[in-house]
Each structure stands twice: as structure tokens, then as C-alpha cells.
Amino acid sequence: MAIKQFKTESKRLLDLMANSIYTNTDIFLRELISNASDALDKRHIMSLTDTSIDASNLKINVDVNKKEKTITISDNGVGMNKQELEDNLGTIAKSGSFDFKQQLDDKQEADIIGQFGVGFYSAFMVANKVEVLSKKVNTDKAYIWSSDMEGYEIKEASKDDYGTTITLHVKDNTKQKKYDNYLESNEIQGLVKKYSDYIRYPIEMMVETYDYKEDGKSEKVTKLETVNSMQPIWKKNKKDIKQEDYDNYYSQEFFDYSKPLKTIHYKVEGNTSYTALLYIPSTRPYNYFTTDYKLGLKLYSRGVFIKDEAKEIVSDYFRFIRGVVDSDDLSLNISREILQQDYQMETLKKSVDKKIKATLTTMLEKDRETYEKFYDEFGGQLKYGCYDNFGINKDVLIDLLLFKSTKEDKYVTLKEYEERMKKKQKEIYFASGESIEKIKKQPQLEQVLDKGYEVLYFTDTVDEFLTQIIREYDGKQFVSIQKADLTSEDEKKELEKKATDTK
């Protein structure tokens, strides 16, 4: 069969796919494994209505050949016939997964990952030639599609089993990129763990390991092993997970060997469905107040890793939260790298924020000791959230704030302060200083205390500035003891009476 040339427009689009749309070459493996997972899903779904289709032992295999400079991704999924190879690979942005999903009736569920039909072409970021050998399930003939980006050809070929094998002929190194790194098994295994660890099917690779003998000696061997976890902890039933399992995942993923203060594992179903596993750390990271600190939320879509530091799904005043959000409903762009800014993302963010606040509120009300430990570490972040953007979020956070007060030098909420206010007290009094000890030496403090008023200690540099933004709580103005008018209404009337009598 003669080589078919891509049309001029298609060649430009293909070049764009390989060199512009994807900003990180590492994700080529994620895209190809996701496509393989879709092929396995299709075979499984077809087997439900066609008993002649065997859907047992479905898996993906990844192989690296340094000598031949090839990377091979194989699956025993549904496979493709000649026409499907022509349609799906010869036509850029034609998605077989999308078409398949469209054909399902409403009662059939399919967790199909790729629907844009462009992920396959990310292979050309690292390969100068790509071959796709495929045999469709329950057919006799196999075909191979091959391309060097200039054109493509499809030939009849030989293949014993059903499914698809993609072979990437890796590019030579350039000054800008060392493509040979992708020919290291450890590098490929690391990419599988990062991007495709929770693909539901086993991903097998030949892995170098050590075989230990009875005499204590060991020898280096190569074994076929499953290198992905398949089911993430957040997808498991909560009743089957021990706190130790949550803690182990936390320490492994976020490199924090202190146990988290609080674990939040929940699922939301609705217009934007998602599962979240969130953690409140017990201590501040050493670099928390530096530009090196990275937001601790990871984003997945249908178990496929999308990005670290997903600041789009949580407000900055909760930036101390670490964990994972996995949604089936996100609108991603075609490269699955950048989130579309739409109502779904805003809905997701509001939902995550709401859950975090509810958890903190419950902790404050029912486990005060734990909440105060949290506040010692991250209370400043809540204060920042109150005054950031001219106090737009103050109503969300103000009841989570704590201040030490003259009432036993213990933490108090503004609500608690208000409930203890004297009957005719109209203002919330505060005293600012470097420390509680220095504030206690201020002569004005004693005058206020003599009147029976409780005073909040403002020892953080942001505290007094915070009151300038929030100004009041439940109609009560914040007033510094330096400016407080301690004359009661009765005393004012008495003074006015005396002044009148004098005249």
C-alpha cells in the first residue's frame, strides 16, 4: 500500500500536537496508557452483551528496549481493524473513544478517559516514528499503521492475540532534550507511578530487582511485575481503610512524617461529582512562609493524574490543606494539562472550601484542644484570608478566628467574647503589643479591666490591621484600649447633670 500523505492542514495540526499543545514531554506515556485503558474498557463492555468475547485477564504491558531505542505499550483490549486505524489515526482529532461512548445507552456506564482523539499524537514528542499493530477482537486479520509525521501507511500484518501494540522509535538526543532518558526502565516506571498509578488495569513491566537467597546473599534479576497500584486509597470504601493507611499515604505522598492532625475523606455526587481525600497537617512545613512552598492539592480525573498544586480547586486561605481531588466531570482542554475556567471549576472550589470550613467548625465546637493546636500552626492563614481582597471573605472565616484574652489568657472566639460582654457594652476592646507580658504592663489595660471589660490580646502584626478591614463583629466595633472611652452612659448623664447644675 502506498504511503498516504497527511493533508497540509493536518500536517500543521500534527506538528502543533507534538510540539506546542503539550508543554511536558513526560505525559506521552500517560496519554498512550490512557488510550490502552480505554481499549480494555471497551472490550469489557462489549463482553457484557456478547458472550463470545473474553474479557478476563485484561492488562497493559510497557517494554523498553535500549538497544533498539524503542518503547512499546501493548494492551489486549478491543483492538482496531483497518478502517478504524484509518479513521482514528489517519484523521487527527477523530476519537474512537468518544464515538464508542456516544453509542452506549443511558444505562451503560463507561469510564472512558480519552475523548478528544489527540492524545495519541503526543507520542511524536519523543518518537520520530510510531507503529501501531492492532487486531480487532473476534476478527482474523491484523494491520499495522506506521508514520514518521510526514505521512502514514497501513499494511496487513501478523498478530496472534487481540489488542493493540504501539511502538515508539525514540528520537536522537538534541542540545535541548535528552530523549535517551526515556529508554531507562526506572524513568518509565516513575512516569507510570506518577501519571497512571490508578489506572484500573494492571500495568506490567520488566523490573530489575534483587533475589535474596537463604544464605543471605542476593543477585540482581529482572522480573515481570505490576508497577501500578490500580485502586487509589480514596476510591476504597471508608470502612475498609484504617487510620494507619491514611497516615501512610499522607507521609508517602507529601513527605511529612508527622501524622496529620485531621483526615477528611468524602464523596460528592451531583452536577460536579468528585471524591476527595484531604489532610490538615499537624505542623507547618518549614518553608510555609516562603515562595518555595507549593500548594498541596493534587488533581486527578477518573484516576488519571492531571496536575500538582491545583490552586484552582481550593481558596488560598486554605492553602495549608494537602490531599487529592478526583473528579469524573471536569472540563479539561485537549492536552489534559490546563483546566478550562468554567462553572464546574468554580462549583468544585466552592464545594471543597465548604467541606474544609465545616470540618474546622466542627473541630472548633467539639474538639477545642485539637482546633487550638491547628490554630497555633495555621491561624495566621485564616487571618490573612479575612483581610485579603479588602475583606471579601471575612464572613466565611471570621468565626474561625481565635484571640487570647484577659479572661485567663486563653483563646476565645469573637462569638464567645460577645456572649460574655457586659450588658451595656457596645464595643470589643483590644490591646496591641509584642507579647501578652508587655501588654499587661500598659497602664490603660488596668483601667479597662477595672470597668469589668474583657480585652483581646493582639500580638500578631496583622491583628490591628485586620480590625481595620473587618471593622466590627455582629454590630460591635473594635476599639483599641488606647482610644477607648470608658465613661458609661450613667456616668455621662451624671457629668451632664453636674455641668447643668454648675451653670
C-alpha positions as CSV (number, residue, x, y, z in Angstrom):
1,M,0.0,0.0,0.0
2,A,1.4,3.4,-0.9
3,I,2.2,5.9,1.8
4,K,-0.6,8.4,2.4
5,Q,0.4,12.0,2.9
6,F,-1.2,14.0,5.6
7,K,-3.0,17.0,4.2
8,T,-1.2,20.3,4.6
9,E,-3.7,21.4,7.3
10,S,-3.4,18.1,9.1
11,K,0.4,18.2,9.0
12,R,0.3,21.6,10.6
13,L,-2.1,20.4,13.3
14,L,0.1,17.3,13.9
15,D,3.1,19.5,14.4
16,L,1.1,21.6,16.8
17,M,0.0,18.5,18.7
18,A,3.6,17.2,19.0
19,N,5.4,20.5,19.7
20,S,3.0,23.1,21.2
21,I,-0.1,21.7,22.8
22,Y,1.7,19.5,25.3
23,T,4.2,21.5,27.3
24,N,5.6,18.5,29.2
25,T,7.0,15.6,27.1
26,D,6.7,13.2,30.0
27,I,3.0,13.0,29.5
28,F,3.2,11.0,26.3
29,L,3.2,7.8,28.3
30,R,0.1,9.0,30.3
31,E,-1.8,9.5,27.0
32,L,-0.9,6.2,25.5
33,I,-1.7,4.2,28.7
34,S,-5.0,6.1,29.0
35,N,-5.8,5.0,25.4
36,A,-4.9,1.4,26.2
37,S,-7.1,1.6,29.3
38,D,-10.0,2.8,27.1
39,A,-9.4,-0.1,24.8
40,L,-9.7,-2.5,27.7
41,D,-12.8,-0.8,28.9
42,K,-14.4,-1.2,25.5
43,R,-13.6,-4.9,25.4
44,H,-15.1,-5.4,28.9
45,I,-18.3,-3.5,28.0
46,M,-18.7,-5.5,24.7
47,S,-18.3,-8.8,26.6
48,L,-21.4,-7.9,28.7
49,T,-23.6,-8.4,25.7
50,D,-21.5,-10.7,23.6
51,T,-20.6,-13.9,25.3
52,S,-18.1,-14.8,22.6
53,I,-15.8,-12.0,23.8
54,D,-13.4,-13.0,26.6
55,A,-12.7,-10.1,28.9
56,S,-10.6,-11.9,31.5
57,N,-7.0,-11.1,32.3
58,L,-7.2,-7.6,30.8
59,K,-3.8,-5.7,31.2
60,I,-1.3,-3.3,29.8
61,N,2.4,-4.0,29.1
62,V,5.2,-1.5,28.8
63,D,8.6,-2.5,27.5
64,V,11.8,-0.6,26.9
65,N,14.5,-1.7,24.5
66,K,17.6,0.4,24.8
67,K,19.4,-1.4,22.0
68,E,16.6,-0.9,19.5
69,K,15.8,2.5,21.0
70,T,12.1,1.7,21.3
71,I,9.3,1.9,23.9
72,T,6.3,-0.4,23.4
73,I,2.9,-0.1,25.0
74,S,0.7,-3.1,24.5
75,D,-2.9,-4.0,25.6
76,N,-5.3,-6.9,25.0
77,G,-8.2,-4.6,24.5
78,V,-10.8,-4.3,21.8
79,G,-8.2,-3.7,19.0
80,M,-8.8,-1.9,15.7
81,N,-9.5,-3.1,12.2
82,K,-8.1,-1.5,9.0
83,Q,-10.9,1.1,8.7
84,E,-10.7,2.1,12.4
85,L,-6.9,2.6,12.1
86,E,-7.6,4.8,9.1
87,D,-10.4,6.7,10.8
88,N,-8.8,7.1,14.3
89,L,-5.1,7.5,13.4
90,G,-5.2,8.8,9.9
91,T,-7.7,11.6,10.9
92,I,-6.3,13.9,13.5
93,A,-8.7,14.7,16.4
94,K,-11.0,11.8,15.4
95,S,-11.8,10.0,18.7
96,G,-12.8,6.4,18.7
97,S,-13.4,6.6,22.4
98,F,-15.8,9.5,22.0
99,D,-17.7,7.7,19.3
100,F,-17.9,4.5,21.4
101,K,-19.2,6.4,24.4
102,Q,-21.9,8.1,22.2
103,Q,-23.2,4.7,21.2
104,L,-23.8,3.4,24.7
105,D,-27.3,3.6,26.0
106,D,-28.1,5.6,29.2
107,K,-27.9,2.6,31.4
108,Q,-24.4,1.6,30.4
109,E,-21.6,3.3,32.2
110,A,-18.1,3.6,30.7
111,D,-15.2,5.4,32.4
112,I,-13.7,6.3,29.1
113,I,-10.7,8.7,29.6
114,G,-9.8,9.9,26.2
115,Q,-12.5,11.7,24.2
116,F,-10.6,14.3,22.1
117,G,-8.6,11.9,19.8
118,V,-5.3,13.9,20.0
119,G,-3.5,12.2,22.9
120,F,-2.1,9.5,20.7
121,Y,-0.1,12.2,18.7
122,S,1.8,13.2,21.9
123,A,3.9,10.1,21.0
124,F,5.6,12.2,18.3
125,M,7.1,14.4,21.0
126,V,9.6,11.7,21.8
127,A,9.5,9.5,18.7
128,N,10.4,10.1,15.1
129,K,8.4,7.1,14.0
130,V,5.4,5.4,15.5
131,E,4.0,2.0,14.6
132,V,0.6,0.7,15.7
133,L,-0.1,-3.0,15.3
134,S,-3.7,-4.0,16.0
135,K,-6.1,-6.9,15.7
136,K,-9.7,-6.3,16.5
137,V,-11.4,-8.7,18.8
138,N,-13.2,-11.7,17.0
139,T,-11.6,-10.9,13.6
140,D,-8.9,-12.8,11.7
141,K,-6.7,-10.1,10.3
142,A,-4.2,-7.7,11.9
143,Y,-2.9,-4.5,10.5
144,I,0.0,-2.2,11.2
145,W,-0.3,1.6,10.9
146,S,3.1,3.5,10.8
147,S,4.0,7.1,10.5
148,D,7.0,9.4,10.6
149,M,4.8,12.5,10.8
150,E,5.1,13.2,7.1
151,G,2.6,10.5,6.1
152,Y,1.3,7.1,7.1
153,E,0.7,3.7,5.7
154,I,-1.5,0.7,6.7
155,K,-0.4,-2.8,5.9
156,E,-1.7,-6.2,6.7
157,A,0.4,-7.9,9.4
158,S,0.6,-10.8,11.7
159,K,-0.6,-10.8,15.3
160,D,-1.5,-13.8,17.5
161,D,-3.7,-12.1,20.1
162,Y,-6.4,-9.4,20.0
163,G,-5.5,-5.9,21.1
164,T,-3.0,-3.1,20.1
165,T,0.8,-2.7,20.4
166,I,2.3,0.8,19.9
167,T,6.0,1.0,19.2
168,L,7.8,4.3,19.6
169,H,11.2,4.7,17.9
170,V,12.7,7.2,20.2
171,K,14.4,10.4,18.8
172,D,18.1,11.0,19.0
173,N,19.3,13.4,21.7
174,T,19.4,17.1,21.0
175,K,21.0,20.0,22.8
176,Q,17.6,20.8,24.3
177,K,16.4,17.4,25.1
178,K,18.0,14.1,26.1
179,Y,15.5,11.6,24.8
180,D,17.6,8.6,25.9
181,N,16.3,9.2,29.4
182,Y,13.0,7.6,28.2
183,L,15.0,4.4,27.4
184,E,15.7,3.9,31.1
185,S,13.3,1.4,32.7
186,N,13.4,3.3,36.0
187,E,12.4,6.5,34.3
188,I,9.4,4.9,32.5
189,Q,8.4,3.2,35.7
190,G,8.5,6.5,37.5
191,L,6.2,8.1,34.9
192,V,3.8,5.2,35.3
193,K,3.7,5.7,39.0
194,K,3.2,9.5,38.7
195,Y,0.6,9.7,35.9
196,S,-1.1,6.3,35.6
197,D,-0.7,4.7,39.0
198,Y,-4.5,4.4,39.4
199,I,-5.4,3.1,36.0
200,R,-7.8,0.2,36.9
201,Y,-5.9,-2.5,35.0
202,P,-2.5,-3.9,35.8
203,I,0.4,-2.2,34.0
204,E,3.2,-4.7,33.7
205,M,6.9,-4.1,33.1
206,M,10.2,-6.0,33.4
207,V,11.7,-4.6,36.5
208,E,15.2,-5.0,37.9
209,T,15.1,-6.3,41.5
210,Y,17.1,-8.4,43.9
211,D,16.5,-12.1,44.6
212,Y,17.6,-12.9,48.1
213,K,18.9,-16.4,48.9
214,E,18.6,-18.4,52.1
215,D,22.3,-17.7,52.8
216,G,21.6,-14.0,52.9
217,K,23.2,-13.3,49.5
218,S,21.3,-11.7,46.7
219,E,21.6,-11.5,42.9
220,K,20.2,-8.9,40.5
221,V,17.3,-10.3,38.4
222,T,14.7,-9.0,36.0
223,K,11.1,-9.9,36.7
224,L,7.8,-9.1,35.2
225,E,5.9,-7.0,37.8
226,T,2.8,-4.9,38.1
227,V,4.0,-1.4,38.6
228,N,0.7,0.5,39.3
229,S,-1.5,0.4,42.4
230,M,-4.7,0.3,40.3
231,Q,-7.1,1.4,43.1
232,P,-6.3,4.6,44.9
233,I,-7.0,4.8,48.6
234,W,-9.6,7.5,48.1
235,K,-11.7,5.2,45.9
236,K,-11.9,2.5,48.6
237,N,-14.8,2.1,51.0
238,K,-14.0,4.1,54.1
239,K,-14.9,1.2,56.4
240,D,-12.1,-0.8,54.8
241,I,-9.5,1.8,55.5
242,K,-7.6,2.1,58.8
243,Q,-6.3,5.4,60.0
244,E,-2.8,3.9,59.7
245,D,-3.5,3.5,55.9
246,Y,-4.5,7.2,55.7
247,D,-1.4,8.2,57.6
248,N,0.9,6.1,55.4
249,Y,-0.5,7.5,52.2
250,Y,-0.1,11.0,53.6
251,S,3.6,10.6,54.6
252,Q,4.4,8.9,51.2
253,E,2.7,11.4,49.0
254,F,3.6,14.6,50.9
255,F,6.9,13.7,52.6
256,D,5.6,14.7,56.0
257,Y,6.5,12.2,58.7
258,S,4.3,13.8,61.3
259,K,0.9,12.3,61.4
260,P,-1.8,14.6,60.0
261,L,-4.0,16.4,62.5
262,K,-7.2,15.6,60.7
263,T,-8.2,13.4,57.8
264,I,-11.1,14.3,55.6
265,H,-12.4,11.6,53.2
266,Y,-15.7,12.2,51.4
267,K,-17.6,11.8,48.2
268,V,-19.9,14.3,46.5
269,E,-22.4,13.4,43.7
270,G,-24.2,16.0,41.7
271,N,-23.6,18.3,38.7
272,T,-19.9,18.1,39.6
273,S,-19.2,14.7,41.2
274,Y,-15.8,14.1,42.9
275,T,-14.1,12.2,45.6
276,A,-11.6,13.9,47.9
277,L,-9.1,12.8,50.5
278,L,-7.8,15.9,52.3
279,Y,-5.5,16.3,55.2
280,I,-4.9,19.1,57.8
281,P,-1.2,18.8,58.7
282,S,-0.2,18.8,62.4
283,T,2.7,21.2,61.8
284,R,3.6,24.0,59.4
285,P,6.1,23.0,56.7
286,Y,9.5,24.6,57.2
287,N,9.0,26.7,54.1
288,Y,5.4,27.6,54.6
289,F,6.0,31.3,54.5
290,T,8.4,31.3,51.6
291,T,7.8,31.3,47.8
292,D,9.2,27.7,47.7
293,Y,6.1,26.4,49.4
294,K,3.8,24.6,47.0
295,L,0.1,24.1,47.4
296,G,-0.6,20.6,48.5
297,L,-3.6,19.5,46.4
298,K,-3.3,17.1,43.6
299,L,-5.9,16.8,40.9
300,Y,-7.0,13.6,39.2
301,S,-9.7,13.0,36.6
302,R,-11.0,9.4,36.5
303,G,-7.9,8.2,38.4
304,V,-5.5,9.8,35.9
305,F,-3.1,12.3,37.3
306,I,-3.7,15.8,35.9
307,K,-1.6,18.2,37.9
308,D,0.1,19.0,41.2
309,E,-0.5,22.3,43.1
310,A,-4.1,22.6,41.8
311,K,-4.8,26.0,43.1
312,E,-7.9,26.3,41.0
313,I,-9.8,24.0,43.4
314,V,-9.2,25.5,46.8
315,S,-9.1,29.0,48.1
316,D,-5.8,30.5,49.1
317,Y,-6.8,30.9,52.7
318,F,-7.0,27.1,53.0
319,R,-3.6,26.6,51.3
320,F,-2.4,24.6,54.2
321,I,-4.7,21.7,53.1
322,R,-3.0,18.7,51.5
323,G,-4.6,15.9,49.6
324,V,-6.3,14.7,46.4
325,V,-9.4,15.6,44.5
326,D,-10.5,13.2,41.8
327,S,-13.5,14.1,39.6
328,D,-15.1,12.4,36.6
329,D,-16.8,15.6,35.4
330,L,-14.0,18.1,34.8
331,S,-13.9,20.0,31.6
332,L,-10.2,19.7,30.6
333,N,-8.6,21.1,27.5
334,I,-7.4,18.7,24.8
335,S,-4.0,18.3,26.4
336,R,-5.4,17.5,29.8
337,E,-2.8,19.9,31.2
338,I,-4.8,23.1,31.7
339,L,-8.2,23.4,33.3
340,Q,-10.9,25.1,31.5
341,Q,-12.1,28.0,33.6
342,D,-15.8,27.3,33.7
343,Y,-18.7,26.9,36.2
344,Q,-17.6,23.4,37.0
345,M,-14.3,24.5,38.5
346,E,-16.0,27.3,40.5
347,T,-18.6,24.7,41.7
348,L,-15.8,22.3,42.7
349,K,-13.8,25.0,44.5
350,K,-16.9,26.2,46.5
351,S,-17.7,22.6,47.5
352,V,-14.1,21.8,48.6
353,D,-14.0,25.1,50.6
354,K,-17.3,24.4,52.2
355,K,-16.2,21.0,53.4
356,I,-12.9,22.3,54.8
357,K,-14.8,25.1,56.7
358,A,-17.4,22.6,58.0
359,T,-14.6,20.4,59.3
360,L,-12.8,23.2,61.0
361,T,-16.1,24.5,62.5
362,T,-16.9,21.0,63.9
363,M,-13.4,20.7,65.3
364,L,-13.7,24.1,67.0
365,E,-17.1,23.2,68.6
366,K,-16.4,19.6,69.5
367,D,-12.6,19.2,69.8
368,R,-11.3,22.5,71.0
369,E,-7.9,21.2,72.1
370,T,-7.2,19.9,68.6
371,Y,-8.5,23.1,67.0
372,E,-6.2,25.2,69.1
373,K,-3.3,23.1,68.0
374,F,-4.3,23.7,64.4
375,Y,-4.7,27.4,65.0
376,D,-1.3,27.7,66.6
377,E,0.1,26.5,63.3
378,F,-2.2,27.9,60.7
379,G,-4.3,30.6,62.3
380,G,-2.4,33.3,60.5
381,Q,-3.6,31.9,57.2
382,L,-7.2,32.4,58.3
383,K,-6.5,36.0,59.4
384,Y,-4.9,36.6,56.0
385,G,-8.0,35.3,54.3
386,C,-10.1,37.7,56.3
387,Y,-8.3,40.8,55.2
388,D,-7.1,39.7,51.7
389,N,-9.0,41.3,48.8
390,F,-10.3,44.0,51.2
391,G,-12.1,41.6,53.4
392,I,-14.3,39.9,50.7
393,N,-14.1,36.6,52.6
394,K,-14.3,37.8,56.1
395,D,-17.8,36.5,56.7
396,V,-16.6,33.0,55.7
397,L,-13.7,32.9,58.1
398,I,-14.4,35.3,61.0
399,D,-16.0,32.8,63.3
400,L,-12.9,30.5,62.9
401,L,-10.6,33.2,64.4
402,L,-9.2,32.9,67.9
403,F,-7.6,35.5,70.1
404,K,-6.0,35.3,73.5
405,S,-7.8,37.5,76.0
406,T,-7.6,38.8,79.6
407,K,-10.1,36.0,80.5
408,E,-7.4,33.6,81.9
409,D,-5.1,34.3,78.9
410,K,-6.9,31.6,76.9
411,Y,-8.1,31.5,73.4
412,V,-11.6,33.0,72.7
413,T,-13.7,33.3,69.6
414,L,-15.4,36.6,68.8
415,K,-18.7,34.9,69.4
416,E,-17.6,33.8,72.9
417,Y,-16.3,37.3,73.6
418,E,-19.7,38.8,72.6
419,E,-21.6,36.3,74.7
420,R,-19.5,37.4,77.7
421,M,-19.8,41.2,77.1
422,K,-21.3,43.3,79.8
423,K,-25.0,44.2,79.4
424,K,-24.5,47.7,78.1
425,Q,-21.1,47.2,76.4
426,K,-21.2,48.3,72.8
427,E,-17.6,47.8,71.7
428,I,-15.0,45.0,71.5
429,Y,-11.8,46.1,73.3
430,F,-8.3,45.0,72.2
431,A,-4.8,45.8,73.2
432,S,-1.8,45.6,70.8
433,G,1.7,44.7,71.7
434,E,4.7,42.4,71.0
435,S,3.6,39.9,73.7
436,I,1.0,39.4,76.3
437,E,3.5,40.2,79.0
438,K,4.2,43.6,77.5
439,I,0.5,44.3,77.0
440,K,-0.1,43.6,80.7
441,K,2.2,46.4,81.6
442,Q,0.2,49.0,79.7
443,P,-1.5,51.4,82.2
444,Q,-4.6,51.7,80.0
445,L,-5.3,47.9,80.4
446,E,-5.8,48.2,84.1
447,Q,-8.3,51.0,83.6
448,V,-10.4,48.8,81.2
449,L,-10.2,45.8,83.5
450,D,-11.4,47.9,86.4
451,K,-14.5,48.6,84.5
452,G,-15.1,44.8,84.2
453,Y,-14.4,44.6,80.4
454,E,-12.6,41.7,78.7
455,V,-9.8,42.7,76.4
456,L,-8.4,40.8,73.4
457,Y,-4.6,40.5,73.2
458,F,-3.4,41.5,69.7
459,T,0.2,40.1,69.4
460,D,0.3,39.4,65.7
461,T,1.4,42.2,63.5
462,V,-1.6,41.7,61.3
463,D,-4.2,41.8,64.1
464,E,-4.7,45.5,64.3
465,F,-4.7,45.8,60.5
466,L,-7.3,43.1,60.5
467,T,-9.7,45.1,62.5
468,Q,-9.4,48.0,60.1
469,I,-10.7,45.6,57.4
470,I,-13.4,43.8,59.3
471,R,-14.2,46.8,61.5
472,E,-16.9,45.1,63.5
473,Y,-18.4,41.8,64.6
474,D,-22.2,41.5,64.9
475,G,-22.5,45.3,65.0
476,K,-19.9,45.7,67.7
477,Q,-17.0,48.0,66.7
478,F,-13.4,47.0,67.5
479,V,-11.8,49.7,69.7
480,S,-8.2,49.9,71.0
481,I,-7.9,50.5,74.7
482,Q,-5.7,53.4,73.8
483,K,-8.7,55.1,72.3
484,A,-11.5,53.7,74.5
485,D,-14.0,56.0,76.1
486,L,-14.7,54.1,79.3
487,T,-17.3,56.5,80.6
488,S,-20.6,54.7,81.0
489,E,-23.9,56.1,79.9
490,D,-24.9,56.6,83.6
491,E,-21.6,58.4,84.3
492,K,-22.1,60.6,81.2
493,K,-25.6,61.6,82.4
494,E,-24.2,62.3,85.9
495,L,-21.5,64.5,84.4
496,E,-24.0,66.3,82.2
497,K,-26.2,66.9,85.3
498,K,-23.3,68.3,87.3
499,A,-22.4,70.6,84.4
500,T,-26.0,71.8,84.2
501,D,-26.2,72.4,88.0
502,T,-22.9,74.4,87.9
503,K,-24.4,76.7,85.3
